[in-house]
Amino acid sequence: MNIFGENLFEKPNLLKTTKELLGISGHKPFDCVGTYKESRKAISLALKKTKLSRPYILNKISREINYQAA
């Protein structure tokens, strides 16, 4: 939030891009953000930190991430 000035996980318009970065749908839109595995690890860590109150995107993809990680 310090870099962008807002919580990007609260922006519904970024859900599609998030899923693409994780390899859930579409293709990875950026080469400079790490691999699918690295992106999934980052989201997994964010999910662990936000168990009680999850922002929009984390709430929407939490089930899909668990399925993909299995």
N, C-alpha and C positions, 0 to 999 in steps of 0.2 A: 504494500500500500504506500510505502514511502516513495517508491519510484514512480508509480502511475497516479498516485493521489486518490485512488479508489480501490475497492475490492473487486478485482476482475472476476472472481467467482460469483459475484452478484449480478453479472450482466448476462441475461438470457440469450442475447445475440451471439455470445461466445460459446454456447453449448456445442454447436456443430463443429467448430474449430477444435474444441477440447476433445471431442470424440475422434476426430481425425488424427490429432496428435497422439492419441492412445492406441490407434489402430482398430478402433471399434467400428468405424464406418469411413467410407471414402478413402482418400489418400493423405499422407502426411504433408501438410501445406508448407512447412518450413524445414530446411535442412539444418539450420543452425541451432535448433533447440534440443538436440539429443535424439536418441533412439526411442522406439516405442517402449522398450523395456525401461529406459531411464525415466520417460514420462510417466509410465505406470507406477514406478517406484515413488516418484514425487507426489503423485495423486494419492497413493496409498498412505504416505506420511501425512499429507494434509487431512485425509479422512480420519486417521488416528487422533489427530489433534483437535478435531471438530466433532467428536461423537455426540455431544449434547445439543449443539446448535450449529447446523451445517448451512453454509451459504447455498444459494440456488443451484449452481452447477454441481457442486459436490453432492447435494441431495439427489439430484436427478441421475447422476451416473454411478452412485454408490453401489447399486445392485449390479449394474453392467460390469463394473471393475471387478467385483468379487467373482462374477462368472468368468471373466476373461483370465483372472489370475489362477483359477482352479485348474 
